[in-house]
């Protein structure tokens, strides 16, 4: 007998453990953000991957973006497309 599967309704405010369970169940599909994406060049997902990888890799850029959107920098950030 399977347990009742929760349905994804929002991402904002979702706990990491719940996010991971949605990934495991296949409701969320993701890839790690890459500076050199494996997707077609110029594709929206490829550009998003480059942007997210740059935010992850360049501390000064990340700090500036996080400050401008008033995001707490003391937590842990995960970067996926």
N, CA and C atoms as a LAMMPS dump frame, in Angstrom:
ITEM: TIMESTEP
0
ITEM: NUMBER OF ATOMS
243
ITEM: BOX BOUNDS ff ff ff
-5.0000000000000000e+02 5.0000000000000000e+02
-5.0000000000000000e+02 5.0000000000000000e+02
-5.0000000000000000e+02 5.0000000000000000e+02
ITEM: ATOMS id mol type element x y z
1 1 1 N 0.836 -1.177 0
2 1 2 C 0 0 0
3 1 3 C 0.883 1.244 0
4 2 1 N 0.686 2.127 -0.968
5 2 2 C 1.486 3.337 -1.056
6 2 3 C 0.903 4.427 -0.184
7 3 1 N 1.813 5.295 0.337
8 3 2 C 1.354 6.444 1.1
9 3 3 C 0.797 7.517 0.171
10 4 1 N 0.065 8.431 0.737
11 4 2 C -0.502 9.526 -0.046
12 4 3 C 0.638 10.46 -0.449
13 5 1 N 0.704 10.767 -1.728
14 5 2 C 1.764 11.627 -2.245
15 5 3 C 1.294 13.072 -2.242
16 6 1 N 2.122 13.956 -1.653
17 6 2 C 1.782 15.369 -1.619
18 6 3 C 1.923 15.964 -3.013
19 7 1 N 1.073 16.934 -3.326
20 7 2 C 1.133 17.615 -4.611
21 7 3 C 1.837 18.954 -4.421
22 8 1 N 2.736 19.267 -5.338
23 8 2 C 3.482 20.52 -5.285
24 8 3 C 2.572 21.681 -5.649
25 9 1 N 2.465 22.678 -4.754
26 9 2 C 1.639 23.846 -5.03
27 9 3 C 2.446 25.14 -5.074
28 10 1 N 3.587 25.176 -4.371
29 10 2 C 4.437 26.369 -4.404
30 10 3 C 5.864 25.987 -4.025
31 11 1 N 6.827 26.776 -4.508
32 11 2 C 8.232 26.551 -4.174
33 11 3 C 8.717 27.498 -3.086
34 12 1 N 8.234 28.732 -3.102
35 12 2 C 8.68 29.731 -2.134
36 12 3 C 8.255 29.292 -0.74
37 13 1 N 9.212 29.214 0.164
38 13 2 C 8.933 28.807 1.529
39 13 3 C 8.924 27.302 1.735
40 14 1 N 9.185 26.531 0.695
41 14 2 C 9.196 25.073 0.787
42 14 3 C 10.452 24.629 1.534
43 15 1 N 10.289 23.727 2.482
44 15 2 C 11.441 23.217 3.222
45 15 3 C 12.298 22.361 2.303
46 16 1 N 13.622 22.36 2.544
47 16 2 C 14.563 21.623 1.706
48 16 3 C 14.224 20.136 1.67
49 17 1 N 13.839 19.575 2.781
50 17 2 C 13.521 18.136 2.822
51 17 3 C 12.301 17.828 1.955
52 18 1 N 11.316 18.754 1.934
53 18 2 C 10.145 18.562 1.069
54 18 3 C 10.532 18.721 -0.398
55 19 1 N 11.39 19.705 -0.685
56 19 2 C 11.881 19.907 -2.051
57 19 3 C 12.563 18.632 -2.538
58 20 1 N 13.431 18.065 -1.7
59 20 2 C 14.141 16.837 -2.066
60 20 3 C 13.178 15.677 -2.335
61 21 1 N 12.095 15.603 -1.571
62 21 2 C 11.134 14.523 -1.799
63 21 3 C 10.39 14.722 -3.124
64 22 1 N 10.105 15.965 -3.515
65 22 2 C 9.481 16.228 -4.809
66 22 3 C 10.433 15.881 -5.954
67 23 1 N 11.731 16.143 -5.767
68 23 2 C 12.728 15.772 -6.778
69 23 3 C 12.774 14.247 -6.898
70 24 1 N 12.814 13.568 -5.763
71 24 2 C 12.901 12.107 -5.759
72 24 3 C 11.662 11.471 -6.413
73 25 1 N 10.485 12.077 -6.209
74 25 2 C 9.255 11.53 -6.779
75 25 3 C 9.094 11.864 -8.26
76 26 1 N 9.935 12.769 -8.778
77 26 2 C 9.87 13.13 -10.193
78 26 3 C 8.959 14.308 -10.49
79 27 1 N 8.352 14.907 -9.455
80 27 2 C 7.492 16.068 -9.674
81 27 3 C 8.301 17.307 -10.045
82 28 1 N 9.558 17.345 -9.62
83 28 2 C 10.48 18.424 -9.984
84 28 3 C 11.66 17.782 -10.69
85 29 1 N 11.98 18.292 -11.866
86 29 2 C 13.156 17.818 -12.596
87 29 3 C 14.168 18.959 -12.591
88 30 1 N 15.399 18.637 -12.301
89 30 2 C 16.411 19.685 -12.204
90 30 3 C 17.761 19.201 -12.682
91 31 1 N 18.618 20.182 -12.948
92 31 2 C 20.027 19.942 -13.262
93 31 3 C 20.83 20.957 -12.47
94 32 1 N 22.049 20.606 -12.123
95 32 2 C 22.918 21.578 -11.47
96 32 3 C 23.256 22.672 -12.478
97 33 1 N 23.294 23.918 -11.998
98 33 2 C 23.66 25.03 -12.867
99 33 3 C 25.117 24.877 -13.283
100 34 1 N 25.374 25.062 -14.572
101 34 2 C 26.725 24.896 -15.111
102 34 3 C 27.149 26.149 -15.864
103 35 1 N 28.409 26.532 -15.698
104 35 2 C 28.933 27.694 -16.399
105 35 3 C 28.988 27.435 -17.897
106 36 1 N 29.308 26.203 -18.278
107 36 2 C 29.28 25.806 -19.682
108 36 3 C 28.197 24.736 -19.787
109 37 1 N 26.975 25.161 -20.124
110 37 2 C 25.852 24.217 -20.122
111 37 3 C 25.922 23.206 -21.251
112 38 1 N 25.275 22.087 -21.04
113 38 2 C 25.236 21.039 -22.052
114 38 3 C 24.05 21.218 -22.995
115 39 1 N 23.238 22.23 -22.738
116 39 2 C 22.066 22.505 -23.571
117 39 3 C 22.465 23.304 -24.808
118 40 1 N 21.526 23.462 -25.713
119 40 2 C 21.76 24.21 -26.945
120 40 3 C 22.154 25.658 -26.621
121 41 1 N 23.215 26.164 -27.233
122 41 2 C 23.687 27.524 -27.012
123 41 3 C 22.595 28.518 -27.37
124 42 1 N 22.382 29.515 -26.488
125 42 2 C 21.377 30.534 -26.723
126 42 3 C 20.005 30.157 -26.216
127 43 1 N 19.82 28.906 -25.834
128 43 2 C 18.551 28.44 -25.279
129 43 3 C 18.325 29.121 -23.926
130 44 1 N 17.086 29.378 -23.582
131 44 2 C 16.764 30.054 -22.324
132 44 3 C 17.31 29.294 -21.122
133 45 1 N 17.206 27.977 -21.127
134 45 2 C 17.718 27.175 -20.011
135 45 3 C 19.243 27.246 -19.943
136 46 1 N 19.908 27.309 -21.096
137 46 2 C 21.37 27.426 -21.11
138 46 3 C 21.794 28.767 -20.518
139 47 1 N 21.1 29.836 -20.898
140 47 2 C 21.425 31.163 -20.361
141 47 3 C 21.143 31.234 -18.862
142 48 1 N 20.059 30.608 -18.426
143 48 2 C 19.747 30.561 -16.996
144 48 3 C 20.83 29.8 -16.247
145 49 1 N 21.301 28.707 -16.818
146 49 2 C 22.352 27.913 -16.197
147 49 3 C 23.635 28.728 -16.042
148 50 1 N 24.001 29.475 -17.07
149 50 2 C 25.205 30.318 -17.012
150 50 3 C 25.054 31.378 -15.935
151 51 1 N 23.887 32.036 -15.887
152 51 2 C 23.639 33.065 -14.879
153 51 3 C 23.731 32.485 -13.472
154 52 1 N 23.043 31.356 -13.237
155 52 2 C 23.045 30.748 -11.906
156 52 3 C 24.434 30.269 -11.499
157 53 1 N 25.191 29.718 -12.431
158 53 2 C 26.553 29.272 -12.129
159 53 3 C 27.434 30.464 -11.784
160 54 1 N 27.237 31.584 -12.471
161 54 2 C 28.019 32.79 -12.184
162 54 3 C 27.688 33.312 -10.791
163 55 1 N 26.42 33.304 -10.436
164 55 2 C 26.023 33.731 -9.087
165 55 3 C 26.676 32.828 -8.05
166 56 1 N 26.715 31.543 -8.326
167 56 2 C 27.313 30.584 -7.387
168 56 3 C 28.82 30.776 -7.262
169 57 1 N 29.503 31.055 -8.372
170 57 2 C 30.969 31.069 -8.391
171 57 3 C 31.604 32.41 -8.034
172 58 1 N 30.922 33.531 -8.283
173 58 2 C 31.521 34.853 -8.064
174 58 3 C 30.888 35.479 -6.819
175 59 1 N 31.643 35.442 -5.704
176 59 2 C 31.126 35.881 -4.408
177 59 3 C 30.642 37.326 -4.435
178 60 1 N 31.41 38.217 -5.02
179 60 2 C 31.04 39.635 -5.042
180 60 3 C 29.744 39.853 -5.83
181 61 1 N 29.592 39.152 -6.918
182 61 2 C 28.38 39.23 -7.734
183 61 3 C 27.186 38.693 -6.941
184 62 1 N 27.375 37.547 -6.299
185 62 2 C 26.327 36.926 -5.481
186 62 3 C 25.918 37.851 -4.34
187 63 1 N 26.911 38.413 -3.637
188 63 2 C 26.6 39.308 -2.525
189 63 3 C 25.811 40.53 -2.992
190 64 1 N 26.174 41.08 -4.137
191 64 2 C 25.457 42.234 -4.677
192 64 3 C 24.018 41.906 -5.037
193 65 1 N 23.823 40.766 -5.682
194 65 2 C 22.466 40.35 -6.065
195 65 3 C 21.631 40.051 -4.823
196 66 1 N 22.19 39.289 -3.879
197 66 2 C 21.454 38.943 -2.669
198 66 3 C 21.082 40.199 -1.886
199 67 1 N 21.998 41.172 -1.833
200 67 2 C 21.719 42.412 -1.11
201 67 3 C 20.605 43.201 -1.794
202 68 1 N 20.633 43.276 -3.114
203 68 2 C 19.62 44.055 -3.831
204 68 3 C 18.214 43.449 -3.719
205 69 1 N 18.119 42.139 -3.564
206 69 2 C 16.802 41.521 -3.411
207 69 3 C 16.488 41.198 -1.948
208 70 1 N 17.347 41.708 -1.052
209 70 2 C 17.163 41.547 0.399
210 70 3 C 17.058 40.079 0.817
211 71 1 N 17.961 39.269 0.274
212 71 2 C 18.017 37.858 0.612
213 71 3 C 19.123 37.64 1.628
214 72 1 N 18.817 36.949 2.709
215 72 2 C 19.78 36.687 3.764
216 72 3 C 20.938 35.857 3.211
217 73 1 N 22.167 36.311 3.435
218 73 2 C 23.341 35.621 2.911
219 73 3 C 23.933 34.64 3.903
220 74 1 N 23.336 34.49 5.072
221 74 2 C 23.916 33.6 6.074
222 74 3 C 23.494 32.141 5.905
223 75 1 N 22.482 31.885 5.095
224 75 2 C 22.011 30.524 4.878
225 75 3 C 22.794 29.83 3.772
226 76 1 N 22.28 28.707 3.352
227 76 2 C 22.922 27.953 2.282
228 76 3 C 22.065 28.085 1.02
229 77 1 N 22.703 28.295 -0.104
230 77 2 C 21.984 28.439 -1.376
231 77 3 C 22.29 27.248 -2.279
232 78 1 N 21.279 26.817 -3.005
233 78 2 C 21.418 25.727 -3.968
234 78 3 C 21.086 26.292 -5.345
235 79 1 N 21.823 25.894 -6.361
236 79 2 C 21.672 26.471 -7.69
237 79 3 C 21.333 25.384 -8.699
238 80 1 N 20.087 25.392 -9.168
239 80 2 C 19.612 24.406 -10.127
240 80 3 C 18.878 25.108 -11.259
241 81 1 N 18.795 24.43 -12.387
242 81 2 C 17.93 24.893 -13.477
243 81 3 C 16.906 23.812 -13.724
